[in-house]
Amino acid sequence: MWTSRKGKHKRGLIEEMRKTGILHLWMVLVTVSSIWTLVYFMPTIRTGLGDLFAGGGTGQTMMKPLHFKCGVKACPDDHFAFQIKSGIANILGPRICFEGRTLMSGVSNNIMRGINIALLKGDTGELIKTAAFDMYAGKPEPVVEFLQEIKPNTIILVASYDEPAAIITREIRDLFFKLGSNEILELASRESWVFAGASGAVGKSPYERVVKNNPSINKYGSWPDTAYIEGCFPKNPTGKDLNMKLPTTQNSPPVKL
């Protein structure tokens, strides 16, 4: 009986507080107090989270955010991050990205139907120049001249778009072959091709992919699916074997084909 009377008394008190507006005022005060407490202690909370992820100036780094370049996790210091995508049919142009910078793309307005090439210095990664060649209605001579002028220790990144081989010649194939391409020997009309090589490197480059033109399985009617590679390219590639595997660490991802 005593418990029942106590419960009734408590409910009665709350009801009386509701009637007088005291309960409402009390709830407002609690809310304001909670907000003030959160604002007051927010710098401390933020600092604590900063300490957790950056070491907090204690000399120990517990966790650092990973930086991505061209969609690739950080490469070793003696490598460059890159990503190459060929065009999609004759609709969407290719994209060449190097060390976090888009070198060629439709947005950059420096691509065309055919093959699109970016040249970079092998030691610094500095862009030398870009060029695009129409391999359907153009002429092969400008392509030959361009490839013959590539200096030693130069990295070459290539992406096809729409038609990479209609006017291709034996001489063009041989020049790309000397730069490390193997797929160039059989590259055919409307195939998707991406390639990263270097003048003076040893052996054939592993940074290459071709998607064959096969009408029975093509993804885009008369055109196959896009070709795509990304990974870490060695600095100063002259005299180096590009097929040597990178050390297995979280900062040295393999090439994705």
Summary of the structure (lengths in Angstrom):
residues: 257
radius of gyration: 30.8
end to end distance: 79.3
largest distance: 106.3
contacts: 771
relative contact order: 0.13
helix: 28%
strand: 26%
